[in-house]
Amino acid sequence: MASDPNAAQPPLRAAIVPVTPLQQNCTLLWCTRTMRGAFVDPGGDLDRLRAAATQHGVTIEKLLITHGHIDHCGSAGIFAEELGVPIEGPQEADRYWIARLEDDGRAYGVPGKPFEPNRWLEQGNQVTVGELVLDVYHCPGHTPGHVVFHHPKSQLAIVGDVLFQGSIGRTDFPLGNHQDLIDAITTRLWPLGDETVFIPGHGQPSSFGQERRTNPFVADSVLARA
């Protein structure tokens, strides 16, 4: 009897594709049973993203957006129109940033086009990719409408610019709020578990447990002294 080629496969696979001069981590994630996938934060360099989908044999069925900054979603509207797929996310408070994409694109040398998502996301929503179901967490602070995607079975979170290896998101941009960011990290991300690995918007992946031990901004020992 032939064996199931997917039997040993994890349900979710992910590949990081750095894009734009800001080296933003666009994530290609896909369902290994259906080979249907999504790009999270397709900020630019669409040729590179098309090549990644082809390389892994993934059919893109939607685009997911963590927040409205140019390096994360400047090309989302362009790409969605080309592929004929919907955009889901971020939370609607990031309309402010999405409306600025063309102007911000000129400032940063990145193509930017405002768009209207097919679905704004809220705390407690879920999104599907193939047969995968990801939970949505609203984590404001870096931007007011920032969301995080979490796949519990894989213990994987895609956190955009909320949290980094050894750092946290900037809050000095318009509508940023440092306390909101700290609260989002400690009340919405930490409960997902120390073993959860996260892909940040820039830099290398880490785990929530590692950051709780060592992050100079949000480690348990640091916050205990605050």
Backbone as numpy.savetxt, mean C-alpha at the origin, in Angstrom:
# Nx Ny Nz CAx CAy CAz Cx Cy Cz
-2.06 -40.32 -10.18 -2.92 -39.12 -10.18 -2.03 -37.88 -10.18
-2.34 -36.93 -11.03 -1.54 -35.71 -11.11 -1.71 -34.90 -9.85
-0.61 -34.31 -9.40 -0.68 -33.49 -8.19 -1.11 -32.08 -8.56
-1.72 -31.42 -7.61 -2.16 -30.03 -7.81 -0.93 -29.14 -7.80
-0.65 -28.41 -8.90 0.55 -27.57 -8.93 0.52 -26.45 -7.91
-0.70 -26.12 -7.42 -0.82 -25.05 -6.43 -0.82 -25.56 -5.00
-0.69 -26.89 -4.82 -0.86 -27.46 -3.49 0.12 -26.89 -2.48
1.36 -26.66 -2.89 2.37 -26.17 -1.97 2.52 -24.65 -2.03
1.71 -24.00 -2.84 1.82 -22.56 -3.01 1.16 -21.83 -1.85
1.75 -20.76 -1.37 1.02 -19.90 -0.46 -0.14 -19.24 -1.21
-1.20 -18.86 -0.52 -2.35 -18.29 -1.23 -2.03 -16.94 -1.88
-1.09 -16.20 -1.28 -0.74 -14.87 -1.77 0.75 -14.81 -2.07
1.08 -14.21 -3.17 2.47 -13.87 -3.44 2.56 -12.39 -3.75
3.72 -11.81 -3.48 3.91 -10.38 -3.69 5.30 -10.11 -4.24
5.39 -9.12 -5.10 6.68 -8.67 -5.64 6.73 -7.15 -5.54
7.85 -6.63 -5.07 8.03 -5.19 -4.92 8.71 -4.64 -6.17
8.11 -3.60 -6.73 8.64 -2.96 -7.94 8.85 -1.48 -7.63
10.09 -1.04 -7.33 10.32 0.38 -7.05 10.03 1.23 -8.29
9.30 2.33 -8.09 8.93 3.20 -9.20 9.16 4.67 -8.82
9.27 5.49 -9.84 9.46 6.94 -9.78 10.84 7.28 -9.22
11.29 8.52 -9.45 12.57 8.94 -8.86 12.60 8.86 -7.34
11.42 8.76 -6.70 11.34 8.67 -5.24 11.44 7.23 -4.75
11.63 6.28 -5.69 11.82 4.86 -5.34 10.73 4.37 -4.39
9.51 4.56 -4.84 8.34 4.13 -4.08 8.09 2.66 -4.36
7.80 1.89 -3.31 7.58 0.45 -3.44 6.16 0.16 -3.94
6.00 0.07 -5.25 4.75 -0.46 -5.78 4.76 -1.96 -5.55
3.66 -2.51 -5.06 3.58 -3.94 -4.79 2.63 -4.61 -5.77
3.14 -5.63 -6.46 2.30 -6.51 -7.25 1.93 -7.69 -6.35
0.65 -7.83 -6.05 0.24 -8.98 -5.24 -0.78 -9.78 -6.02
-0.73 -11.10 -5.83 -1.65 -11.92 -6.59 -2.07 -13.18 -5.84
-3.21 -13.68 -6.28 -3.80 -14.92 -5.77 -3.20 -16.07 -6.57
-2.53 -16.99 -5.91 -1.83 -18.05 -6.63 -2.79 -19.08 -7.23
-4.02 -19.16 -6.72 -4.98 -20.12 -7.29 -5.54 -19.62 -8.62
-5.76 -18.31 -8.72 -6.39 -17.76 -9.93 -5.40 -17.01 -10.82
-4.25 -16.65 -10.28 -3.25 -15.82 -10.97 -3.83 -14.46 -11.36
-4.79 -14.03 -10.59 -5.33 -12.67 -10.75 -4.72 -11.80 -9.64
-4.41 -10.56 -10.00 -3.69 -9.74 -9.05 -4.06 -8.27 -9.10
-3.35 -7.51 -8.29 -3.53 -6.06 -8.21 -2.18 -5.40 -8.00
-2.07 -4.20 -8.48 -0.95 -3.35 -8.11 -1.40 -2.44 -6.98
-0.60 -2.38 -5.93 -0.84 -1.44 -4.84 0.10 -0.26 -5.05
-0.46 0.92 -5.23 0.29 2.17 -5.40 1.15 2.20 -6.66
0.48 2.14 -7.84 1.21 2.26 -9.11 1.51 3.74 -9.41
2.58 4.24 -8.79 2.87 5.66 -8.89 3.42 6.11 -10.22
4.07 5.22 -10.96 4.66 5.59 -12.24 5.43 4.43 -12.83
6.26 4.74 -13.84 7.07 3.72 -14.52 6.20 2.54 -14.96
5.18 2.83 -15.74 4.21 1.81 -16.10 4.81 0.70 -16.94
5.83 1.00 -17.74 6.50 -0.06 -18.52 7.07 -1.12 -17.58
7.65 -0.67 -16.47 8.22 -1.59 -15.49 7.12 -2.44 -14.84
5.98 -1.83 -14.58 4.88 -2.56 -13.96 4.27 -3.58 -14.93
4.09 -3.17 -16.17 3.58 -4.13 -17.17 4.51 -5.34 -17.27
5.82 -5.07 -17.28 6.79 -6.16 -17.41 6.74 -7.09 -16.21
6.52 -6.54 -15.01 6.44 -7.38 -13.80 5.22 -8.29 -13.85
4.08 -7.75 -14.29 2.88 -8.58 -14.38 3.08 -9.70 -15.40
3.71 -9.38 -16.52 3.97 -10.38 -17.54 4.95 -11.44 -17.03
5.99 -10.99 -16.37 7.01 -11.92 -15.85 6.41 -12.96 -14.92
5.48 -12.54 -14.07 4.89 -13.45 -13.08 3.61 -14.12 -13.59
3.19 -13.78 -14.81 1.99 -14.41 -15.36 0.71 -13.99 -14.68
0.65 -12.73 -14.22 -0.49 -12.25 -13.44 -1.42 -11.40 -14.30
-2.71 -11.65 -14.21 -3.72 -10.82 -14.85 -4.18 -9.77 -13.85
-3.98 -8.50 -14.16 -4.34 -7.43 -13.23 -5.84 -7.17 -13.29
-6.49 -7.22 -12.12 -7.94 -7.01 -12.10 -8.35 -5.72 -11.39
-7.41 -5.08 -10.67 -7.73 -3.80 -10.04 -6.46 -3.13 -9.56
-6.57 -1.86 -9.22 -5.49 -1.11 -8.60 -5.94 -0.70 -7.20
-5.06 -0.85 -6.23 -5.34 -0.47 -4.85 -4.42 0.69 -4.47
-4.96 1.66 -3.74 -4.21 2.87 -3.40 -4.21 3.07 -1.89
-3.01 3.24 -1.32 -2.93 3.50 0.12 -3.20 4.96 0.45
-2.68 5.88 -0.38 -2.89 7.31 -0.12 -2.59 8.14 -1.37
-2.90 9.42 -1.28 -2.94 10.24 -2.48 -1.68 10.96 -2.88
-0.53 10.62 -2.35 0.70 11.30 -2.75 1.16 10.87 -4.13
1.83 11.78 -4.83 2.18 11.62 -6.24 2.95 10.34 -6.52
3.90 9.97 -5.65 4.74 8.79 -5.94 3.97 7.49 -5.74
2.82 7.57 -5.09 2.01 6.37 -4.84 0.87 6.20 -5.84
0.38 7.29 -6.39 -0.79 7.12 -7.27 -0.82 8.07 -8.46
0.29 8.71 -8.78 0.28 9.66 -9.88 -0.19 9.07 -11.19
0.18 7.80 -11.45 -0.19 7.16 -12.72 -1.37 6.21 -12.58
-2.02 6.19 -11.43 -3.11 5.23 -11.21 -4.25 5.43 -12.21
-4.67 6.65 -12.40 -5.78 6.92 -13.32 -5.43 6.54 -14.75
-4.20 6.85 -15.14 -3.73 6.51 -16.49 -3.71 5.00 -16.68
-3.18 4.29 -15.70 -3.03 2.84 -15.78 -4.39 2.14 -15.75
-5.28 2.60 -14.89 -6.61 1.99 -14.79 -7.37 2.13 -16.10
-7.24 3.28 -16.73 -7.92 3.49 -18.01 -7.34 2.57 -19.08
-6.02 2.44 -19.09 -5.36 1.56 -20.06 -5.78 0.11 -19.89
-5.81 -0.36 -18.63 -6.11 -1.76 -18.35 -7.60 -2.06 -18.30
-8.42 -1.03 -18.17 -9.86 -1.23 -18.03 -10.23 -1.86 -16.70
-9.54 -1.44 -15.62 -9.79 -2.01 -14.30 -10.17 -0.91 -13.31
-10.83 -1.26 -12.22 -11.22 -0.26 -11.23 -10.08 0.11 -10.29
-10.25 1.25 -9.63 -9.35 1.71 -8.56 -10.12 1.67 -7.25
-9.50 1.09 -6.21 -10.10 1.07 -4.88 -9.14 1.71 -3.89
-9.64 2.68 -3.12 -8.83 3.41 -2.17 -8.35 4.72 -2.77
-7.85 5.60 -1.90 -7.76 5.49 -0.44 -9.08 5.86 0.23
-9.00 6.36 1.48 -10.18 6.90 2.15 -10.42 8.32 1.62
-11.66 8.76 1.63 -12.04 9.95 0.86 -11.38 11.25 1.33
-10.85 11.27 2.55 -10.18 12.50 3.01 -8.96 12.82 2.16
-8.48 11.88 1.36 -7.33 12.16 0.49 -7.72 12.75 -0.85
-8.99 13.13 -1.02 -9.37 13.90 -2.22 -8.46 15.09 -2.41
-8.10 15.74 -1.31 -7.23 16.92 -1.35 -5.96 16.63 -2.13
-5.33 15.48 -1.84 -4.06 15.13 -2.49 -4.26 14.67 -3.92
-5.32 13.90 -4.16 -5.56 13.40 -5.52 -5.85 14.55 -6.48
-6.54 15.58 -5.99 -6.83 16.75 -6.83 -5.56 17.50 -7.22
-4.49 17.35 -6.44 -3.24 18.07 -6.67 -2.24 17.30 -7.53
-2.60 16.11 -7.99 -1.61 15.23 -8.61 -0.90 15.86 -9.81
-1.63 16.60 -10.63 -1.00 17.19 -11.81 0.05 18.22 -11.39
-0.31 19.09 -10.45 0.63 20.11 -9.98 1.81 19.48 -9.26
1.55 18.51 -8.40 2.63 17.85 -7.67 3.53 17.07 -8.62
2.94 16.52 -9.68 3.73 15.80 -10.66 4.74 16.70 -11.34
4.32 17.90 -11.67 5.26 18.85 -12.29 6.39 19.19 -11.32
6.05 19.33 -10.06 7.05 19.70 -9.06 8.08 18.60 -8.86
7.65 17.34 -8.96 8.53 16.21 -8.67 9.05 15.51 -9.94
8.61 15.98 -11.10 9.05 15.34 -12.33 8.46 13.96 -12.53
7.23 13.77 -12.05 6.53 12.49 -12.15 5.18 12.74 -12.82
4.80 11.93 -13.83 3.48 12.13 -14.44 2.38 12.00 -13.38
1.46 12.96 -13.37 0.38 12.91 -12.40 -0.94 13.30 -13.03
-1.98 12.52 -12.74 -3.31 12.79 -13.28 -4.35 12.52 -12.21
-5.16 13.52 -11.84 -6.22 13.29 -10.86 -7.18 12.20 -11.34
-7.80 11.50 -10.40 -8.73 10.42 -10.74 -9.79 10.34 -9.66
-10.86 9.66 -9.99 -11.93 9.36 -9.03 -11.93 7.85 -8.82
-11.60 7.36 -7.63 -11.64 5.92 -7.42 -13.03 5.36 -7.67
-13.08 4.12 -8.08 -14.38 3.45 -8.18 -14.97 3.19 -6.81
-14.09 3.14 -5.80 -14.54 2.87 -4.44 -13.59 3.53 -3.45
-14.14 4.45 -2.67 -13.39 4.95 -1.52 -13.47 3.91 -0.42
-12.43 3.78 0.37 -12.39 2.74 1.39 -12.50 3.33 2.79
-13.05 2.54 3.71 -13.22 2.96 5.09 -12.68 1.87 6.02
-12.39 2.27 7.26 -12.01 1.32 8.30 -13.03 0.17 8.34
-12.54 -1.07 8.31 -13.42 -2.22 8.39 -13.87 -2.77 7.07
-13.60 -2.06 5.97 -13.91 -2.60 4.65 -12.99 -3.78 4.33
-13.33 -4.50 3.27 -12.46 -5.54 2.73 -12.34 -5.34 1.22
-11.21 -5.77 0.68 -11.02 -5.76 -0.77 -10.64 -7.18 -1.18
-11.01 -7.56 -2.41 -10.69 -8.88 -2.91 -9.69 -8.77 -4.06
-8.81 -9.76 -4.13 -7.88 -9.91 -5.25 -7.90 -11.39 -5.59
-8.49 -11.75 -6.75 -8.73 -13.17 -7.01 -9.60 -13.73 -5.90
-9.14 -14.81 -5.24 -9.88 -15.38 -4.13 -9.40 -14.86 -2.77
-8.43 -13.96 -2.78 -7.91 -13.38 -1.54 -8.87 -12.33 -1.01
-8.93 -12.22 0.30 -9.70 -11.15 0.96 -8.74 -10.42 1.89
-8.58 -9.11 1.66 -7.71 -8.28 2.49 -8.55 -7.32 3.31
-8.15 -7.13 4.55 -8.83 -6.18 5.44 -8.24 -4.79 5.26
-9.10 -3.80 5.41 -8.70 -2.39 5.24 -8.69 -1.71 6.60
-7.59 -1.00 6.87 -7.46 -0.22 8.10 -7.19 1.24 7.72
-8.02 2.13 8.24 -7.81 3.56 8.02 -6.76 4.03 9.02
-5.62 4.51 8.51 -4.49 4.89 9.36 -4.04 6.31 9.01
-4.78 7.33 9.46 -4.43 8.71 9.11 -3.20 9.18 9.87
-2.68 10.31 9.41 -1.52 10.93 10.06 -0.52 11.42 9.03
-0.03 10.52 8.18 0.82 10.92 7.06 -0.03 11.71 6.06
-1.17 11.15 5.72 -2.25 11.88 5.05 -3.54 11.52 5.77
-4.59 12.34 5.62 -5.82 12.07 6.38 -6.58 10.85 5.91
-6.38 10.44 4.64 -7.14 9.33 4.10 -6.34 8.06 3.87
-5.20 7.94 4.52 -4.31 6.80 4.30 -4.96 5.51 4.79
-4.84 4.45 3.97 -5.32 3.13 4.38 -4.20 2.11 4.26
-4.35 1.01 5.00 -3.41 -0.10 5.02 -4.19 -1.36 4.63
-3.54 -2.26 3.88 -4.15 -3.52 3.47 -3.46 -4.67 4.20
-4.27 -5.59 4.74 -3.73 -6.69 5.55 -4.36 -8.01 5.13
-3.51 -9.02 4.89 -4.00 -10.37 4.59 -3.67 -11.25 5.79
-4.65 -11.54 6.64 -4.36 -12.24 7.90 -3.67 -13.59 7.72
-4.15 -14.39 6.76 -3.59 -15.73 6.60 -2.11 -15.69 6.25
-1.71 -14.70 5.47 -0.31 -14.57 5.06 0.52 -13.78 6.06
-0.13 -13.19 7.06 0.56 -12.31 8.02 1.38 -11.25 7.27
0.70 -10.61 6.30 1.34 -9.59 5.47 0.48 -8.34 5.45
1.12 -7.19 5.64 0.44 -5.90 5.53 1.20 -5.02 4.54
0.45 -4.24 3.80 1.03 -3.24 2.90 0.63 -1.89 3.47
1.63 -1.17 3.99 1.33 -0.04 4.87 1.62 1.33 4.28
2.02 1.40 3.00 2.30 2.71 2.43 3.32 3.47 3.25
3.02 4.73 3.54 3.98 5.58 4.26 3.59 5.79 5.73
2.87 4.84 6.32 2.55 4.92 7.74 3.78 4.57 8.58
4.44 3.47 8.22 5.52 2.91 9.02 6.63 2.41 8.11
7.88 2.60 8.54 9.03 2.11 7.79 9.94 1.31 8.72
10.88 0.61 8.12 11.93 -0.02 8.92 12.73 1.10 9.59
12.58 1.23 10.90 13.33 2.22 11.65 12.80 3.64 11.60
11.61 3.85 11.06 11.09 5.21 10.98 9.57 5.17 10.85
8.96 6.35 10.73 7.53 6.48 10.51 7.30 7.53 9.42
6.06 7.64 8.96 5.76 8.59 7.92 5.92 10.03 8.35
6.25 10.88 7.39 6.32 12.32 7.66 4.93 12.86 7.97
4.88 13.85 8.84 3.59 14.47 9.16 3.64 15.98 8.97
4.68 16.47 8.26 4.82 17.91 8.05 4.19 18.38 6.75
3.58 17.47 6.00 2.83 17.87 4.80 1.48 18.44 5.21
0.80 19.19 4.31 -0.55 19.66 4.63 -1.46 18.51 5.05
-2.24 18.74 6.08 -3.21 17.80 6.65 -2.56 16.62 7.37
-1.24 16.65 7.57 -0.58 15.63 8.36 -0.82 15.86 9.84
-0.73 14.80 10.64 -0.95 14.93 12.08 -0.15 13.85 12.80
0.86 14.27 13.55 1.78 13.32 14.18 1.07 12.41 15.18
0.21 12.97 16.02 -0.45 12.14 17.03 -1.39 11.13 16.38
-2.09 11.56 15.32 -2.96 10.62 14.60 -2.14 9.45 14.07
-0.94 9.73 13.57 -0.10 8.67 13.02 0.34 7.69 14.10
0.79 8.21 15.24 1.20 7.35 16.34 0.02 6.49 16.81
-1.15 7.12 16.92 -2.33 6.38 17.37 -2.70 5.28 16.37
-2.60 5.58 15.08 -2.94 4.58 14.06 -2.00 3.38 14.14
-0.70 3.66 14.31 0.28 2.58 14.38 0.02 1.70 15.60
-0.19 2.33 16.74 -0.27 1.55 17.99 -1.63 0.88 18.18
-2.71 1.48 17.67 -4.04 0.91 17.91 -4.56 0.08 16.74
-4.01 0.29 15.54 -4.54 -0.45 14.39 -3.52 -1.42 13.80
-2.23 -1.10 13.87 -1.23 -2.01 13.29 -0.70 -3.00 14.32
-0.31 -2.52 15.49 0.26 -3.45 16.49 -0.66 -4.62 16.81
-1.99 -4.42 16.93 -2.84 -5.57 17.24 -2.85 -6.66 16.16
-2.31 -6.38 14.98 -2.28 -7.40 13.92 -1.22 -8.45 14.20
-0.34 -8.19 15.18 0.58 -9.24 15.61 2.04 -8.96 15.28
2.93 -9.31 16.21 4.36 -9.07 16.03 4.94 -9.81 14.84
4.34 -10.95 14.47 4.88 -11.75 13.37 4.52 -11.19 12.00
3.60 -10.23 11.97 3.17 -9.68 10.69 4.31 -8.94 10.00
4.60 -9.32 8.79 5.59 -8.64 7.95 4.88 -7.53 7.20
5.53 -6.38 7.07 4.91 -5.30 6.32 5.83 -4.80 5.21
5.19 -4.43 4.10 5.87 -3.79 2.98 5.59 -2.29 3.10
6.64 -1.48 3.32 6.44 -0.04 3.43 6.47 0.63 2.05
6.14 1.91 2.03 6.16 2.64 0.77 7.54 2.93 0.25
8.55 2.82 1.10 9.94 3.05 0.69 10.82 2.17 1.58
11.93 1.69 1.03 12.86 0.93 1.83 12.49 -0.54 1.95
13.10 -1.19 2.93 12.99 -2.64 3.08 11.81 -3.05 3.96
11.24 -4.23 3.70 10.21 -4.75 4.60 10.77 -5.00 6.00
9.85 -5.06 6.96 10.21 -5.37 8.34 9.01 -6.09 8.94
9.01 -6.25 10.25 7.86 -6.83 10.94 7.41 -5.89 12.04
6.16 -6.01 12.43 5.66 -5.15 13.50 6.42 -5.42 14.80
6.76 -6.68 15.05 7.51 -7.01 16.25 8.88 -6.35 16.27
9.56 -6.38 15.11 10.87 -5.73 15.03 10.77 -4.24 15.32
9.75 -3.58 14.78 9.60 -2.14 15.00 9.18 -1.84 16.44
8.40 -2.71 17.04 8.03 -2.50 18.45 9.26 -2.61 19.35
10.24 -3.35 18.91 11.47 -3.50 19.71 12.48 -2.38 19.44
12.58 -1.90 18.20 13.74 -1.09 17.82 13.43 0.26 17.19
12.21 0.52 16.78 11.92 1.76 16.05 12.05 2.97 16.99
12.88 3.95 16.63 13.12 5.06 17.55 11.93 5.98 17.76
10.87 5.80 16.97 9.68 6.65 17.11 8.52 5.94 17.81
8.38 4.63 17.58 7.21 3.93 18.09 7.51 2.62 18.83
8.77 2.37 19.13 9.07 1.19 19.95 8.34 1.29 21.28
7.96 0.15 21.83 7.24 0.15 23.11 8.00 0.92 24.18
9.31 0.75 24.21 10.11 1.41 25.25 10.14 2.92 25.06
10.08 3.36 23.80 10.08 4.81 23.52 8.75 5.42 23.93
7.66 4.78 23.55 6.34 5.33 23.86 6.05 5.28 25.36
6.64 4.32 26.05 6.45 4.24 27.50 7.03 5.45 28.21
8.06 6.05 27.60 8.69 7.24 28.20 8.02 8.54 27.78
7.16 8.46 26.76 6.58 9.68 26.21 5.60 10.33 27.20
